[in-house]
């Protein structure tokens, strides 16, 4: 998809907007897991999630190549939409976002606050995505996919920061939604020539990539049943699956109860609030703690955008 100079150029573009996010080794997480745990804090971006990096890189190219573009449209459960809205507002590009009905109220409010026009449609992300593609054709808008080379290159900048700032890592746990994050980590690792194992994480109720990896082909699911909305994907992207199959060590699936426990652990041990997808890598590490004992491991806290009502009902009430 890109070479190291292109990735470094994307990092410079991102850093014109906000500085590198921190990565810390947290002693209490080490005591809890038996491993040295480095956390990459993508909850510390202007939108509270890693996706903003991809939005900035994607929108920069679009604006340069098509300065008169009338607007873009995409589908999201929240963080991808926020990234496009944030970048679109900076560059003067109108953004329309389609979200499934019943989507996070707080993520919806954030997208509107960043200037996006919101359309609610469908029962889940994949239905919303199909509707966004129809609207793009009807209204003459540029459709922005959730997985594309510029998006992967943008989010890979967090992996570049992590690999260059942290000591050598034995393993890195990354959540999988549609796949830009884990593919960016695989690309950055390979471009730097590192031996770090990269382990994908999905929900047991939304495990399309895990099933696809096991089958050696794209496998879709009828439902995506998880409270970790950033991982609620039924239809894998074929290009993402190819990169994952080539470069990931395995995919670990975690239950919503395990994710809730990891959200609590992050709060207790680091005083950082994680959304479901952001806590999933820690949940996977804790599931594999015997396997990772004594190793140096990183987890991606990919976002902190969890609704207060969901936090109370899911995490505090458990």
C-alpha positions in Angstrom: 0.0 0.0 0.0 2.8 2.4 0.8 6.5 2.6 1.7 8.3 4.0 4.8 8.9 7.5 3.3 5.1 7.8 2.6 4.3 6.6 6.1 6.7 9.2 7.6 5.2 11.9 5.4 1.7 10.9 6.7 3.0 11.2 10.2 4.3 14.7 9.6 0.9 15.6 8.2 -0.8 14.3 11.3 1.7 16.0 13.6 0.9 19.3 12.1 -2.6 18.9 13.7 -1.7 17.2 17.0 1.4 15.7 18.6 2.2 12.0 18.9 0.1 10.3 21.5 1.9 8.9 24.5 2.8 5.3 25.2 3.3 4.3 28.8 4.3 1.1 30.6 1.8 0.8 33.5 3.1 -1.0 36.6 -0.4 -2.0 37.8 -1.2 -3.5 34.4 2.0 -5.5 34.6 1.1 -6.8 38.1 -2.4 -7.7 36.8 -1.1 -9.5 33.6 2.3 -10.8 34.5 3.8 -9.0 31.4 5.4 -5.7 30.9 2.5 -3.7 29.4 2.9 -0.7 27.1 -0.4 1.1 26.3 -0.6 3.3 23.2 -3.0 6.0 24.2 -5.1 6.8 21.1 -7.8 8.0 23.4 -5.6 11.2 23.6 -6.4 12.5 20.1 -8.6 15.5 19.2 -11.5 13.1 18.6 -10.7 10.7 21.4 -9.9 7.9 19.0 -7.2 6.7 16.5 -9.4 7.1 13.4 -8.8 10.8 13.2 -5.3 10.1 11.7 -6.9 8.3 8.7 -9.4 11.0 8.2 -6.8 13.7 8.0 -4.7 11.8 5.5 -7.7 10.7 3.4 -9.2 14.2 3.3 -5.8 15.9 2.5 -5.4 13.8 -0.6 -9.1 14.3 -1.7 -8.9 18.1 -1.3 -5.6 18.3 -3.2 -6.8 16.1 -6.1 -10.4 17.3 -6.2 -10.5 20.8 -4.7 -14.1 21.3 -5.9 -15.5 18.1 -4.4 -19.0 18.9 -3.3 -18.9 16.8 -0.2 -18.3 13.3 1.1 -20.5 10.6 2.7 -19.7 7.6 4.7 -21.1 5.2 7.3 -19.9 4.6 10.8 -20.7 3.6 14.4 -18.9 6.8 15.5 -15.1 7.2 15.4 -14.6 7.0 11.6 -17.4 9.5 11.2 -15.8 11.8 13.8 -12.5 11.6 12.0 -14.0 12.6 8.6 -16.1 15.4 10.2 -13.1 16.8 12.0 -10.9 16.7 8.9 -13.7 18.0 6.7 -14.4 20.9 8.9 -10.7 21.9 8.8 -10.5 21.7 5.0 -14.0 23.1 4.2 -15.4 19.9 2.8 -19.1 19.1 3.7 -19.5 15.7 5.4 -22.6 13.5 5.6 -22.5 10.5 7.9 -24.9 7.6 7.9 -25.3 5.8 11.3 -27.5 2.8 12.2 -30.6 3.6 14.2 -30.0 3.5 17.9 -26.4 4.5 17.5 -24.5 6.1 20.4 -26.1 9.4 21.3 -22.8 10.9 22.4 -20.9 9.9 19.3 -23.8 11.3 17.2 -23.6 14.6 19.1 -19.8 14.7 18.6 -20.2 14.3 14.8 -22.8 17.0 14.6 -20.6 19.3 16.8 -17.8 18.8 14.3 -20.1 19.9 11.4 -21.4 16.6 10.0 -24.9 16.1 8.6 -26.2 12.9 10.2 -28.5 10.4 8.7 -29.9 7.5 10.8 -30.7 4.4 8.8 -30.7 0.6 9.2 -30.2 -2.0 12.0 -26.4 -2.1 11.9 -23.2 -0.7 10.4 -23.3 -2.8 7.3 -26.9 -1.8 6.4 -25.9 1.9 7.0 -22.9 1.5 4.7 -25.1 0.2 1.9 -27.4 3.2 2.3 -24.5 5.6 2.3 -23.3 4.2 -1.0 -26.8 4.7 -2.5 -27.0 8.3 -1.3 -23.5 9.0 -2.7 -24.8 8.0 -6.2 -28.1 9.9 -5.8 -26.6 13.1 -4.4 -23.3 13.2 -6.3 -21.1 12.9 -3.2 -17.8 11.2 -2.8 -18.2 7.9 -0.9 -15.5 7.5 1.8 -15.1 3.8 2.7 -14.1 2.7 6.2 -11.1 0.8 4.7 -8.9 2.3 2.1 -5.1 2.8 1.6 -5.1 6.4 2.8 -7.0 5.4 5.9 -4.6 2.6 6.7 -1.6 4.8 6.0 -3.0 7.5 8.4 -3.8 5.2 11.3 -0.4 3.4 10.7 1.2 6.5 12.0 0.3 5.5 15.6 2.1 2.2 15.1 5.1 4.1 13.7 5.1 6.3 16.9 4.7 3.3 19.2 7.4 1.1 17.6 9.9 3.9 17.6 9.2 5.1 21.1 8.7 1.9 23.1 11.4 -0.7 23.7 11.4 -3.8 21.5 8.0 -5.5 21.8 7.3 -9.2 21.8 3.6 -8.8 20.9 1.0 -6.1 20.1 -2.8 -6.6 20.6 -5.0 -4.6 18.2 -8.8 -4.5 18.0 -10.5 -5.3 14.6 -13.5 -3.4 13.3 -13.2 -3.2 9.6 -9.4 -3.6 9.8 -7.6 -0.4 9.2 -5.9 -0.4 12.6 -4.5 -3.9 12.6 -3.5 -3.5 8.9 -1.7 -0.3 9.7 0.2 -2.0 12.5 1.2 -4.9 10.3 2.4 -2.5 7.6 4.4 -0.3 10.0 6.0 -3.4 11.7 7.0 -4.9 8.3 8.4 -1.6 7.0 10.5 -1.2 10.1 11.6 -4.9 9.9 10.5 -5.8 13.4 9.7 -9.3 14.7 6.8 -8.2 16.9 3.8 -10.6 16.9 0.6 -8.8 16.0 -2.6 -10.3 17.5 -6.0 -9.2 16.3 -8.9 -9.0 18.8 -12.6 -9.4 18.0 -15.8 -9.9 20.0 -17.2 -13.4 20.3 -20.5 -11.9 19.1 -18.9 -10.2 16.0 -16.2 -12.6 14.9 -16.3 -12.4 11.1 -12.6 -11.9 10.7 -11.7 -14.7 13.1 -14.0 -17.0 11.1 -12.6 -15.8 7.8 -9.0 -16.3 8.9 -9.8 -19.8 10.0 -11.7 -20.6 6.7 -9.1 -18.9 4.4 -11.8 -16.8 2.7 -14.3 -14.0 3.5 -17.0 -15.3 5.9 -19.9 -13.0 6.8 -22.1 -13.3 9.8 -25.8 -12.6 10.1 -25.4 -10.5 13.3 -22.9 -8.5 15.2 -23.9 -8.8 18.8 -21.6 -6.8 21.0 -21.7 -3.7 23.2 -18.2 -2.9 21.9 -19.6 -1.0 18.9 -16.2 -0.3 17.3 -15.9 -4.1 16.6 -19.5 -4.7 15.5 -18.8 -5.7 11.9 -20.5 -8.5 10.0 -18.8 -8.2 6.6 -15.0 -8.3 6.4 -13.1 -6.3 3.8 -11.3 -8.7 1.4 -8.2 -6.5 1.2 -8.0 -6.2 5.0 -8.4 -9.9 5.4 -5.5 -10.6 3.0 -3.2 -8.3 5.0 -4.3 -9.9 8.3 -3.9 -13.4 6.9 -0.4 -12.6 5.8 0.8 -10.6 8.8 -1.2 -11.4 12.0 -0.2 -14.2 14.4 -3.8 -15.0 15.3 -7.1 -13.5 16.3 -8.4 -13.7 19.9 -12.1 -13.4 20.6 -13.3 -11.8 23.8 -16.7 -11.7 25.5 -18.5 -8.5 26.5 -17.9 -9.5 30.1 -14.2 -9.7 29.5 -14.3 -6.3 27.8 -16.2 -4.7 30.7 -13.6 -6.1 33.1 -10.8 -4.6 31.0 -12.5 -1.2 31.0 -12.6 -1.4 34.8 -8.9 -2.4 34.8 -7.9 0.5 32.7 -9.7 2.9 35.0 -8.3 1.4 38.2 -4.8 0.9 36.9 -4.3 4.0 34.6 -7.3 6.3 35.3 -8.0 6.2 31.6 -11.5 5.6 30.3 -11.7 3.1 27.4 -14.5 2.4 25.1 -15.3 -1.2 24.3 -13.0 -1.6 21.3 -10.3 0.3 23.2 -10.4 -2.2 26.1 -10.6 -5.3 23.9 -6.8 -5.7 23.5 -6.3 -5.7 27.2 -9.1 -8.2 27.6 -7.3 -10.5 25.1 -4.0 -10.1 26.9 -5.6 -11.0 30.2 -7.2 -14.0 28.5 -3.7 -15.0 27.3 -1.8 -14.0 30.5 -0.1 -17.4 30.9 1.1 -17.3 27.4 2.4 -13.8 27.7 4.0 -14.0 31.2 7.3 -12.3 31.4 7.1 -10.8 27.9 7.0 -7.2 26.8 3.5 -6.5 25.3 1.6 -3.5 23.9 -2.1 -2.9 23.8 -3.8 -0.3 21.7 -6.3 1.8 23.7 -7.8 2.9 20.4 -10.5 5.2 21.8 -12.3 6.4 24.9 -15.7 7.4 23.4 -18.1 5.4 25.5 -21.6 6.7 26.4 -22.2 7.4 30.0 -25.4 5.4 30.1 -23.6 2.4 28.4 -20.7 2.7 30.9 -23.1 2.6 33.8 -25.2 -0.2 32.5 -22.4 -2.4 31.1 -19.4 -1.7 33.2 -20.4 -0.4 36.6 -23.4 -2.7 37.0 -21.5 -5.8 36.2 
